């Protein structure tokens, strides 16, 4: 009588769906960006450093924005759409290192004490939720300082720190992964041209 060989992959309990259910039941699922290991990495340390040095970074950002605006004729000649790729590449790495930037395309770091609100697990853009712990940590990630507590601390050191009180618009998801540097520059150039038509 021929022996029956059963492929282990086709056994009832070994289908991909069954394995996924087993993995989930064991608690192997871990949401992205929420592990203590990630928060202890250098990027998180630098993010907190950026908040502590918000005044200096505000000065650097102001001069950088002026330089970018001075380059408006160049961006216009090349085409903002052509410059988008290389500028976004640089912006993602520079802001990712300093602020753990999520490239929302609507950067408000200069209004939030150099603490990126997109690092909030709830991605709140207008202040903390009602669940901030007594020690100033996040209710979702108890060992992480609340992004908005850090934002308030950073804004108090900045010359234009009261900008944190401005109400921000909801995130426009269509701008995600685009350059806020170029967008802000184009808007500033348009305002300048309206003010001085000649």
PyMOL commands that place a pseudoatom at each C-alpha (Angstrom):
pseudoatom trace, name=CA, resn=UNK, resi=1, chain=A, elem=C, hetatm=0, pos=[0.000, 0.000, 0.000]
pseudoatom trace, name=CA, resn=UNK, resi=2, chain=A, elem=C, hetatm=0, pos=[1.557, 3.307, -1.021]
pseudoatom trace, name=CA, resn=UNK, resi=3, chain=A, elem=C, hetatm=0, pos=[2.378, 5.670, 1.839]
pseudoatom trace, name=CA, resn=UNK, resi=4, chain=A, elem=C, hetatm=0, pos=[0.659, 8.980, 1.847]
pseudoatom trace, name=CA, resn=UNK, resi=5, chain=A, elem=C, hetatm=0, pos=[3.022, 11.926, 1.972]
pseudoatom trace, name=CA, resn=UNK, resi=6, chain=A, elem=C, hetatm=0, pos=[1.452, 15.100, 3.239]
pseudoatom trace, name=CA, resn=UNK, resi=7, chain=A, elem=C, hetatm=0, pos=[3.148, 18.380, 2.488]
pseudoatom trace, name=CA, resn=UNK, resi=8, chain=A, elem=C, hetatm=0, pos=[3.576, 20.268, 5.779]
pseudoatom trace, name=CA, resn=UNK, resi=9, chain=A, elem=C, hetatm=0, pos=[2.518, 23.508, 4.070]
pseudoatom trace, name=CA, resn=UNK, resi=10, chain=A, elem=C, hetatm=0, pos=[-0.857, 21.986, 3.130]
pseudoatom trace, name=CA, resn=UNK, resi=11, chain=A, elem=C, hetatm=0, pos=[-1.727, 20.630, 6.573]
pseudoatom trace, name=CA, resn=UNK, resi=12, chain=A, elem=C, hetatm=0, pos=[-4.892, 22.245, 7.975]
pseudoatom trace, name=CA, resn=UNK, resi=13, chain=A, elem=C, hetatm=0, pos=[-3.059, 24.196, 10.674]
pseudoatom trace, name=CA, resn=UNK, resi=14, chain=A, elem=C, hetatm=0, pos=[-0.232, 25.458, 8.443]
pseudoatom trace, name=CA, resn=UNK, resi=15, chain=A, elem=C, hetatm=0, pos=[-2.037, 27.605, 5.912]
pseudoatom trace, name=CA, resn=UNK, resi=16, chain=A, elem=C, hetatm=0, pos=[-0.821, 31.238, 5.742]
pseudoatom trace, name=CA, resn=UNK, resi=17, chain=A, elem=C, hetatm=0, pos=[-4.105, 32.408, 7.243]
pseudoatom trace, name=CA, resn=UNK, resi=18, chain=A, elem=C, hetatm=0, pos=[-3.834, 29.951, 10.161]
pseudoatom trace, name=CA, resn=UNK, resi=19, chain=A, elem=C, hetatm=0, pos=[-0.222, 30.940, 10.823]
pseudoatom trace, name=CA, resn=UNK, resi=20, chain=A, elem=C, hetatm=0, pos=[-1.172, 34.614, 10.831]
pseudoatom trace, name=CA, resn=UNK, resi=21, chain=A, elem=C, hetatm=0, pos=[-3.928, 33.867, 13.372]
pseudoatom trace, name=CA, resn=UNK, resi=22, chain=A, elem=C, hetatm=0, pos=[-1.462, 31.966, 15.573]
pseudoatom trace, name=CA, resn=UNK, resi=23, chain=A, elem=C, hetatm=0, pos=[1.044, 34.812, 15.415]
pseudoatom trace, name=CA, resn=UNK, resi=24, chain=A, elem=C, hetatm=0, pos=[-1.606, 37.375, 16.297]
pseudoatom trace, name=CA, resn=UNK, resi=25, chain=A, elem=C, hetatm=0, pos=[-2.902, 35.271, 19.180]
pseudoatom trace, name=CA, resn=UNK, resi=26, chain=A, elem=C, hetatm=0, pos=[0.603, 35.070, 20.661]
pseudoatom trace, name=CA, resn=UNK, resi=27, chain=A, elem=C, hetatm=0, pos=[0.815, 38.845, 20.680]
pseudoatom trace, name=CA, resn=UNK, resi=28, chain=A, elem=C, hetatm=0, pos=[3.619, 39.070, 18.108]
pseudoatom trace, name=CA, resn=UNK, resi=29, chain=A, elem=C, hetatm=0, pos=[2.061, 42.144, 16.524]
pseudoatom trace, name=CA, resn=UNK, resi=30, chain=A, elem=C, hetatm=0, pos=[3.810, 45.349, 17.501]
pseudoatom trace, name=CA, resn=UNK, resi=31, chain=A, elem=C, hetatm=0, pos=[2.677, 48.677, 16.001]
pseudoatom trace, name=CA, resn=UNK, resi=32, chain=A, elem=C, hetatm=0, pos=[5.374, 50.507, 14.084]
pseudoatom trace, name=CA, resn=UNK, resi=33, chain=A, elem=C, hetatm=0, pos=[7.376, 53.239, 15.839]
pseudoatom trace, name=CA, resn=UNK, resi=34, chain=A, elem=C, hetatm=0, pos=[6.202, 52.384, 19.359]
pseudoatom trace, name=CA, resn=UNK, resi=35, chain=A, elem=C, hetatm=0, pos=[8.954, 50.221, 20.809]
pseudoatom trace, name=CA, resn=UNK, resi=36, chain=A, elem=C, hetatm=0, pos=[11.167, 51.437, 23.626]
pseudoatom trace, name=CA, resn=UNK, resi=37, chain=A, elem=C, hetatm=0, pos=[14.183, 50.383, 21.578]
pseudoatom trace, name=CA, resn=UNK, resi=38, chain=A, elem=C, hetatm=0, pos=[13.260, 52.786, 18.808]
pseudoatom trace, name=CA, resn=UNK, resi=39, chain=A, elem=C, hetatm=0, pos=[12.686, 55.657, 21.219]
pseudoatom trace, name=CA, resn=UNK, resi=40, chain=A, elem=C, hetatm=0, pos=[16.113, 55.102, 22.752]
pseudoatom trace, name=CA, resn=UNK, resi=41, chain=A, elem=C, hetatm=0, pos=[17.810, 55.322, 19.381]
pseudoatom trace, name=CA, resn=UNK, resi=42, chain=A, elem=C, hetatm=0, pos=[19.919, 58.308, 18.423]
pseudoatom trace, name=CA, resn=UNK, resi=43, chain=A, elem=C, hetatm=0, pos=[17.073, 59.895, 16.460]
pseudoatom trace, name=CA, resn=UNK, resi=44, chain=A, elem=C, hetatm=0, pos=[14.946, 60.218, 19.571]
pseudoatom trace, name=CA, resn=UNK, resi=45, chain=A, elem=C, hetatm=0, pos=[17.852, 61.667, 21.548]
pseudoatom trace, name=CA, resn=UNK, resi=46, chain=A, elem=C, hetatm=0, pos=[18.478, 64.230, 18.821]
pseudoatom trace, name=CA, resn=UNK, resi=47, chain=A, elem=C, hetatm=0, pos=[14.770, 65.105, 18.696]
pseudoatom trace, name=CA, resn=UNK, resi=48, chain=A, elem=C, hetatm=0, pos=[14.876, 66.053, 22.376]
pseudoatom trace, name=CA, resn=UNK, resi=49, chain=A, elem=C, hetatm=0, pos=[18.139, 67.947, 21.764]
pseudoatom trace, name=CA, resn=UNK, resi=50, chain=A, elem=C, hetatm=0, pos=[16.387, 69.962, 19.043]
pseudoatom trace, name=CA, resn=UNK, resi=51, chain=A, elem=C, hetatm=0, pos=[13.645, 71.017, 21.472]
pseudoatom trace, name=CA, resn=UNK, resi=52, chain=A, elem=C, hetatm=0, pos=[16.236, 72.094, 24.046]
pseudoatom trace, name=CA, resn=UNK, resi=53, chain=A, elem=C, hetatm=0, pos=[18.006, 74.198, 21.382]
pseudoatom trace, name=CA, resn=UNK, resi=54, chain=A, elem=C, hetatm=0, pos=[14.860, 75.590, 19.759]
pseudoatom trace, name=CA, resn=UNK, resi=55, chain=A, elem=C, hetatm=0, pos=[16.053, 79.213, 19.966]
pseudoatom trace, name=CA, resn=UNK, resi=56, chain=A, elem=C, hetatm=0, pos=[19.234, 78.499, 17.979]
pseudoatom trace, name=CA, resn=UNK, resi=57, chain=A, elem=C, hetatm=0, pos=[17.339, 76.368, 15.476]
pseudoatom trace, name=CA, resn=UNK, resi=58, chain=A, elem=C, hetatm=0, pos=[14.767, 79.146, 15.057]
pseudoatom trace, name=CA, resn=UNK, resi=59, chain=A, elem=C, hetatm=0, pos=[17.613, 81.507, 14.067]
pseudoatom trace, name=CA, resn=UNK, resi=60, chain=A, elem=C, hetatm=0, pos=[19.079, 78.939, 11.651]
pseudoatom trace, name=CA, resn=UNK, resi=61, chain=A, elem=C, hetatm=0, pos=[15.651, 78.252, 10.128]
pseudoatom trace, name=CA, resn=UNK, resi=62, chain=A, elem=C, hetatm=0, pos=[14.980, 81.977, 9.620]
pseudoatom trace, name=CA, resn=UNK, resi=63, chain=A, elem=C, hetatm=0, pos=[18.208, 82.462, 7.682]
pseudoatom trace, name=CA, resn=UNK, resi=64, chain=A, elem=C, hetatm=0, pos=[17.685, 79.232, 5.770]
pseudoatom trace, name=CA, resn=UNK, resi=65, chain=A, elem=C, hetatm=0, pos=[14.163, 80.331, 4.726]
pseudoatom trace, name=CA, resn=UNK, resi=66, chain=A, elem=C, hetatm=0, pos=[15.553, 83.687, 3.562]
pseudoatom trace, name=CA, resn=UNK, resi=67, chain=A, elem=C, hetatm=0, pos=[18.213, 81.920, 1.477]
pseudoatom trace, name=CA, resn=UNK, resi=68, chain=A, elem=C, hetatm=0, pos=[15.624, 79.587, -0.049]
pseudoatom trace, name=CA, resn=UNK, resi=69, chain=A, elem=C, hetatm=0, pos=[13.419, 82.585, -0.897]
pseudoatom trace, name=CA, resn=UNK, resi=70, chain=A, elem=C, hetatm=0, pos=[16.391, 84.351, -2.512]
pseudoatom trace, name=CA, resn=UNK, resi=71, chain=A, elem=C, hetatm=0, pos=[16.732, 81.275, -4.738]
pseudoatom trace, name=CA, resn=UNK, resi=72, chain=A, elem=C, hetatm=0, pos=[13.116, 81.619, -5.936]
pseudoatom trace, name=CA, resn=UNK, resi=73, chain=A, elem=C, hetatm=0, pos=[14.187, 82.756, -9.451]
pseudoatom trace, name=CA, resn=UNK, resi=74, chain=A, elem=C, hetatm=0, pos=[16.296, 79.601, -9.699]
pseudoatom trace, name=CA, resn=UNK, resi=75, chain=A, elem=C, hetatm=0, pos=[13.479, 77.328, -8.477]
pseudoatom trace, name=CA, resn=UNK, resi=76, chain=A, elem=C, hetatm=0, pos=[11.122, 79.060, -10.915]
pseudoatom trace, name=CA, resn=UNK, resi=77, chain=A, elem=C, hetatm=0, pos=[13.538, 78.671, -13.834]
pseudoatom trace, name=CA, resn=UNK, resi=78, chain=A, elem=C, hetatm=0, pos=[14.207, 75.012, -13.086]
pseudoatom trace, name=CA, resn=UNK, resi=79, chain=A, elem=C, hetatm=0, pos=[10.579, 74.388, -12.238]
pseudoatom trace, name=CA, resn=UNK, resi=80, chain=A, elem=C, hetatm=0, pos=[9.330, 73.709, -8.728]
pseudoatom trace, name=CA, resn=UNK, resi=81, chain=A, elem=C, hetatm=0, pos=[8.023, 70.327, -9.861]
pseudoatom trace, name=CA, resn=UNK, resi=82, chain=A, elem=C, hetatm=0, pos=[11.498, 69.330, -11.106]
pseudoatom trace, name=CA, resn=UNK, resi=83, chain=A, elem=C, hetatm=0, pos=[13.185, 70.515, -7.905]
pseudoatom trace, name=CA, resn=UNK, resi=84, chain=A, elem=C, hetatm=0, pos=[10.706, 68.593, -5.752]
pseudoatom trace, name=CA, resn=UNK, resi=85, chain=A, elem=C, hetatm=0, pos=[12.502, 65.230, -5.936]
pseudoatom trace, name=CA, resn=UNK, resi=86, chain=A, elem=C, hetatm=0, pos=[16.036, 66.267, -4.929]
pseudoatom trace, name=CA, resn=UNK, resi=87, chain=A, elem=C, hetatm=0, pos=[14.877, 68.856, -2.371]
pseudoatom trace, name=CA, resn=UNK, resi=88, chain=A, elem=C, hetatm=0, pos=[12.494, 66.351, -0.758]
pseudoatom trace, name=CA, resn=UNK, resi=89, chain=A, elem=C, hetatm=0, pos=[15.335, 63.818, -0.560]
pseudoatom trace, name=CA, resn=UNK, resi=90, chain=A, elem=C, hetatm=0, pos=[17.541, 66.301, 1.341]
pseudoatom trace, name=CA, resn=UNK, resi=91, chain=A, elem=C, hetatm=0, pos=[14.678, 67.623, 3.477]
pseudoatom trace, name=CA, resn=UNK, resi=92, chain=A, elem=C, hetatm=0, pos=[13.628, 64.133, 4.553]
pseudoatom trace, name=CA, resn=UNK, resi=93, chain=A, elem=C, hetatm=0, pos=[17.121, 63.295, 5.765]
pseudoatom trace, name=CA, resn=UNK, resi=94, chain=A, elem=C, hetatm=0, pos=[17.931, 66.620, 7.423]
pseudoatom trace, name=CA, resn=UNK, resi=95, chain=A, elem=C, hetatm=0, pos=[14.612, 66.961, 9.245]
pseudoatom trace, name=CA, resn=UNK, resi=96, chain=A, elem=C, hetatm=0, pos=[14.430, 63.240, 9.914]
pseudoatom trace, name=CA, resn=UNK, resi=97, chain=A, elem=C, hetatm=0, pos=[17.727, 63.421, 11.773]
pseudoatom trace, name=CA, resn=UNK, resi=98, chain=A, elem=C, hetatm=0, pos=[16.947, 66.575, 13.765]
pseudoatom trace, name=CA, resn=UNK, resi=99, chain=A, elem=C, hetatm=0, pos=[13.221, 66.206, 14.422]
pseudoatom trace, name=CA, resn=UNK, resi=100, chain=A, elem=C, hetatm=0, pos=[12.259, 62.618, 13.527]
pseudoatom trace, name=CA, resn=UNK, resi=101, chain=A, elem=C, hetatm=0, pos=[10.238, 64.242, 10.725]
pseudoatom trace, name=CA, resn=UNK, resi=102, chain=A, elem=C, hetatm=0, pos=[7.332, 62.302, 9.181]
pseudoatom trace, name=CA, resn=UNK, resi=103, chain=A, elem=C, hetatm=0, pos=[7.243, 64.401, 5.959]
pseudoatom trace, name=CA, resn=UNK, resi=104, chain=A, elem=C, hetatm=0, pos=[3.656, 65.577, 6.299]
pseudoatom trace, name=CA, resn=UNK, resi=105, chain=A, elem=C, hetatm=0, pos=[4.432, 68.381, 3.825]
pseudoatom trace, name=CA, resn=UNK, resi=106, chain=A, elem=C, hetatm=0, pos=[2.959, 71.019, 6.180]
pseudoatom trace, name=CA, resn=UNK, resi=107, chain=A, elem=C, hetatm=0, pos=[5.803, 71.619, 8.603]
pseudoatom trace, name=CA, resn=UNK, resi=108, chain=A, elem=C, hetatm=0, pos=[4.940, 73.738, 11.660]
pseudoatom trace, name=CA, resn=UNK, resi=109, chain=A, elem=C, hetatm=0, pos=[8.140, 73.172, 13.649]
pseudoatom trace, name=CA, resn=UNK, resi=110, chain=A, elem=C, hetatm=0, pos=[8.726, 76.913, 13.959]
pseudoatom trace, name=CA, resn=UNK, resi=111, chain=A, elem=C, hetatm=0, pos=[5.328, 77.159, 15.684]
pseudoatom trace, name=CA, resn=UNK, resi=112, chain=A, elem=C, hetatm=0, pos=[5.721, 74.146, 17.961]
pseudoatom trace, name=CA, resn=UNK, resi=113, chain=A, elem=C, hetatm=0, pos=[9.034, 74.685, 19.706]
pseudoatom trace, name=CA, resn=UNK, resi=114, chain=A, elem=C, hetatm=0, pos=[10.863, 72.462, 17.199]
pseudoatom trace, name=CA, resn=UNK, resi=115, chain=A, elem=C, hetatm=0, pos=[8.851, 69.446, 18.405]
pseudoatom trace, name=CA, resn=UNK, resi=116, chain=A, elem=C, hetatm=0, pos=[7.136, 67.741, 15.484]
pseudoatom trace, name=CA, resn=UNK, resi=117, chain=A, elem=C, hetatm=0, pos=[3.453, 67.133, 16.329]
pseudoatom trace, name=CA, resn=UNK, resi=118, chain=A, elem=C, hetatm=0, pos=[3.351, 64.263, 13.846]
pseudoatom trace, name=CA, resn=UNK, resi=119, chain=A, elem=C, hetatm=0, pos=[5.366, 62.252, 16.382]
pseudoatom trace, name=CA, resn=UNK, resi=120, chain=A, elem=C, hetatm=0, pos=[2.294, 62.285, 18.626]
pseudoatom trace, name=CA, resn=UNK, resi=121, chain=A, elem=C, hetatm=0, pos=[0.696, 58.807, 18.390]
pseudoatom trace, name=CA, resn=UNK, resi=122, chain=A, elem=C, hetatm=0, pos=[-2.633, 60.591, 17.764]
pseudoatom trace, name=CA, resn=UNK, resi=123, chain=A, elem=C, hetatm=0, pos=[-0.985, 63.132, 15.414]
pseudoatom trace, name=CA, resn=UNK, resi=124, chain=A, elem=C, hetatm=0, pos=[-2.687, 66.030, 17.175]
pseudoatom trace, name=CA, resn=UNK, resi=125, chain=A, elem=C, hetatm=0, pos=[-1.886, 69.398, 15.603]
pseudoatom trace, name=CA, resn=UNK, resi=126, chain=A, elem=C, hetatm=0, pos=[-3.359, 71.798, 18.166]
pseudoatom trace, name=CA, resn=UNK, resi=127, chain=A, elem=C, hetatm=0, pos=[-2.143, 70.841, 21.586]
pseudoatom trace, name=CA, resn=UNK, resi=128, chain=A, elem=C, hetatm=0, pos=[-2.148, 67.757, 23.771]
pseudoatom trace, name=CA, resn=UNK, resi=129, chain=A, elem=C, hetatm=0, pos=[-5.038, 65.407, 24.364]
pseudoatom trace, name=CA, resn=UNK, resi=130, chain=A, elem=C, hetatm=0, pos=[-6.695, 65.051, 27.750]
pseudoatom trace, name=CA, resn=UNK, resi=131, chain=A, elem=C, hetatm=0, pos=[-4.653, 61.962, 28.567]
pseudoatom trace, name=CA, resn=UNK, resi=132, chain=A, elem=C, hetatm=0, pos=[-1.265, 63.494, 29.327]
pseudoatom trace, name=CA, resn=UNK, resi=133, chain=A, elem=C, hetatm=0, pos=[0.066, 61.799, 32.452]
pseudoatom trace, name=CA, resn=UNK, resi=134, chain=A, elem=C, hetatm=0, pos=[0.952, 63.696, 35.617]
pseudoatom trace, name=CA, resn=UNK, resi=135, chain=A, elem=C, hetatm=0, pos=[4.660, 63.290, 34.816]
pseudoatom trace, name=CA, resn=UNK, resi=136, chain=A, elem=C, hetatm=0, pos=[4.176, 64.837, 31.352]
pseudoatom trace, name=CA, resn=UNK, resi=137, chain=A, elem=C, hetatm=0, pos=[4.372, 61.555, 29.467]
pseudoatom trace, name=CA, resn=UNK, resi=138, chain=A, elem=C, hetatm=0, pos=[2.102, 60.202, 26.743]
pseudoatom trace, name=CA, resn=UNK, resi=139, chain=A, elem=C, hetatm=0, pos=[-0.962, 58.158, 27.691]
pseudoatom trace, name=CA, resn=UNK, resi=140, chain=A, elem=C, hetatm=0, pos=[-0.387, 55.758, 24.789]
pseudoatom trace, name=CA, resn=UNK, resi=141, chain=A, elem=C, hetatm=0, pos=[3.379, 55.425, 25.224]
pseudoatom trace, name=CA, resn=UNK, resi=142, chain=A, elem=C, hetatm=0, pos=[3.876, 55.872, 28.972]
pseudoatom trace, name=CA, resn=UNK, resi=143, chain=A, elem=C, hetatm=0, pos=[7.670, 56.073, 28.790]
pseudoatom trace, name=CA, resn=UNK, resi=144, chain=A, elem=C, hetatm=0, pos=[7.653, 58.788, 26.081]
pseudoatom trace, name=CA, resn=UNK, resi=145, chain=A, elem=C, hetatm=0, pos=[7.409, 62.488, 27.007]
pseudoatom trace, name=CA, resn=UNK, resi=146, chain=A, elem=C, hetatm=0, pos=[4.306, 64.057, 25.448]
pseudoatom trace, name=CA, resn=UNK, resi=147, chain=A, elem=C, hetatm=0, pos=[5.200, 65.726, 22.165]
pseudoatom trace, name=CA, resn=UNK, resi=148, chain=A, elem=C, hetatm=0, pos=[3.103, 68.768, 23.123]
pseudoatom trace, name=CA, resn=UNK, resi=149, chain=A, elem=C, hetatm=0, pos=[4.659, 69.123, 26.563]
pseudoatom trace, name=CA, resn=UNK, resi=150, chain=A, elem=C, hetatm=0, pos=[8.000, 69.234, 24.744]
pseudoatom trace, name=CA, resn=UNK, resi=151, chain=A, elem=C, hetatm=0, pos=[6.556, 71.693, 22.204]
pseudoatom trace, name=CA, resn=UNK, resi=152, chain=A, elem=C, hetatm=0, pos=[5.467, 74.101, 24.945]
pseudoatom trace, name=CA, resn=UNK, resi=153, chain=A, elem=C, hetatm=0, pos=[8.880, 73.871, 26.596]
pseudoatom trace, name=CA, resn=UNK, resi=154, chain=A, elem=C, hetatm=0, pos=[10.661, 74.565, 23.298]
pseudoatom trace, name=CA, resn=UNK, resi=155, chain=A, elem=C, hetatm=0, pos=[8.348, 77.428, 22.331]
pseudoatom trace, name=CA, resn=UNK, resi=156, chain=A, elem=C, hetatm=0, pos=[9.075, 79.272, 25.595]
pseudoatom trace, name=CA, resn=UNK, resi=157, chain=A, elem=C, hetatm=0, pos=[12.715, 79.603, 24.507]
pseudoatom trace, name=CA, resn=UNK, resi=158, chain=A, elem=C, hetatm=0, pos=[11.900, 80.966, 21.029]
pseudoatom trace, name=CA, resn=UNK, resi=159, chain=A, elem=C, hetatm=0, pos=[11.553, 84.623, 20.055]
pseudoatom trace, name=CA, resn=UNK, resi=160, chain=A, elem=C, hetatm=0, pos=[8.287, 83.881, 18.233]
pseudoatom trace, name=CA, resn=UNK, resi=161, chain=A, elem=C, hetatm=0, pos=[7.178, 81.298, 20.760]
pseudoatom trace, name=CA, resn=UNK, resi=162, chain=A, elem=C, hetatm=0, pos=[3.599, 82.564, 20.954]
pseudoatom trace, name=CA, resn=UNK, resi=163, chain=A, elem=C, hetatm=0, pos=[3.029, 81.108, 17.482]
pseudoatom trace, name=CA, resn=UNK, resi=164, chain=A, elem=C, hetatm=0, pos=[2.231, 77.872, 19.322]
pseudoatom trace, name=CA, resn=UNK, resi=165, chain=A, elem=C, hetatm=0, pos=[-1.129, 79.471, 20.199]
pseudoatom trace, name=CA, resn=UNK, resi=166, chain=A, elem=C, hetatm=0, pos=[-2.126, 79.730, 16.519]
pseudoatom trace, name=CA, resn=UNK, resi=167, chain=A, elem=C, hetatm=0, pos=[-4.789, 77.229, 15.479]
pseudoatom trace, name=CA, resn=UNK, resi=168, chain=A, elem=C, hetatm=0, pos=[-3.432, 74.853, 12.839]
pseudoatom trace, name=CA, resn=UNK, resi=169, chain=A, elem=C, hetatm=0, pos=[-5.442, 73.411, 9.963]
pseudoatom trace, name=CA, resn=UNK, resi=170, chain=A, elem=C, hetatm=0, pos=[-5.980, 69.643, 9.754]
pseudoatom trace, name=CA, resn=UNK, resi=171, chain=A, elem=C, hetatm=0, pos=[-3.290, 67.730, 7.883]
pseudoatom trace, name=CA, resn=UNK, resi=172, chain=A, elem=C, hetatm=0, pos=[-3.833, 67.659, 4.133]
pseudoatom trace, name=CA, resn=UNK, resi=173, chain=A, elem=C, hetatm=0, pos=[-2.868, 64.076, 3.298]
pseudoatom trace, name=CA, resn=UNK, resi=174, chain=A, elem=C, hetatm=0, pos=[-2.366, 64.952, -0.375]
pseudoatom trace, name=CA, resn=UNK, resi=175, chain=A, elem=C, hetatm=0, pos=[0.767, 66.902, 0.622]
pseudoatom trace, name=CA, resn=UNK, resi=176, chain=A, elem=C, hetatm=0, pos=[2.394, 63.970, 2.425]
pseudoatom trace, name=CA, resn=UNK, resi=177, chain=A, elem=C, hetatm=0, pos=[5.933, 63.151, 1.206]
pseudoatom trace, name=CA, resn=UNK, resi=178, chain=A, elem=C, hetatm=0, pos=[6.282, 66.552, -0.486]
pseudoatom trace, name=CA, resn=UNK, resi=179, chain=A, elem=C, hetatm=0, pos=[8.707, 69.365, 0.333]
pseudoatom trace, name=CA, resn=UNK, resi=180, chain=A, elem=C, hetatm=0, pos=[7.379, 71.928, 2.780]
pseudoatom trace, name=CA, resn=UNK, resi=181, chain=A, elem=C, hetatm=0, pos=[10.528, 74.003, 2.104]
pseudoatom trace, name=CA, resn=UNK, resi=182, chain=A, elem=C, hetatm=0, pos=[9.541, 74.519, -1.533]
pseudoatom trace, name=CA, resn=UNK, resi=183, chain=A, elem=C, hetatm=0, pos=[5.859, 75.027, -0.743]
pseudoatom trace, name=CA, resn=UNK, resi=184, chain=A, elem=C, hetatm=0, pos=[6.578, 77.721, 1.875]
pseudoatom trace, name=CA, resn=UNK, resi=185, chain=A, elem=C, hetatm=0, pos=[9.091, 79.387, -0.463]
pseudoatom trace, name=CA, resn=UNK, resi=186, chain=A, elem=C, hetatm=0, pos=[6.597, 79.493, -3.345]
pseudoatom trace, name=CA, resn=UNK, resi=187, chain=A, elem=C, hetatm=0, pos=[3.911, 80.950, -1.057]
pseudoatom trace, name=CA, resn=UNK, resi=188, chain=A, elem=C, hetatm=0, pos=[6.278, 83.602, 0.332]
pseudoatom trace, name=CA, resn=UNK, resi=189, chain=A, elem=C, hetatm=0, pos=[7.393, 84.528, -3.189]
pseudoatom trace, name=CA, resn=UNK, resi=190, chain=A, elem=C, hetatm=0, pos=[3.761, 84.866, -4.338]
pseudoatom trace, name=CA, resn=UNK, resi=191, chain=A, elem=C, hetatm=0, pos=[2.977, 87.177, -1.386]
pseudoatom trace, name=CA, resn=UNK, resi=192, chain=A, elem=C, hetatm=0, pos=[6.049, 89.278, -2.133]
pseudoatom trace, name=CA, resn=UNK, resi=193, chain=A, elem=C, hetatm=0, pos=[5.058, 89.599, -5.799]
pseudoatom trace, name=CA, resn=UNK, resi=194, chain=A, elem=C, hetatm=0, pos=[1.527, 90.646, -4.808]
pseudoatom trace, name=CA, resn=UNK, resi=195, chain=A, elem=C, hetatm=0, pos=[2.900, 93.315, -2.494]
pseudoatom trace, name=CA, resn=UNK, resi=196, chain=A, elem=C, hetatm=0, pos=[5.345, 94.595, -5.142]
pseudoatom trace, name=CA, resn=UNK, resi=197, chain=A, elem=C, hetatm=0, pos=[3.758, 93.989, -8.572]
pseudoatom trace, name=CA, resn=UNK, resi=198, chain=A, elem=C, hetatm=0, pos=[6.497, 95.901, -10.366]
for i in range(1, 198): cmd.bond("trace and resi %d" % i, "trace and resi %d" % (i + 1))
show_as sticks, trace
zoom trace
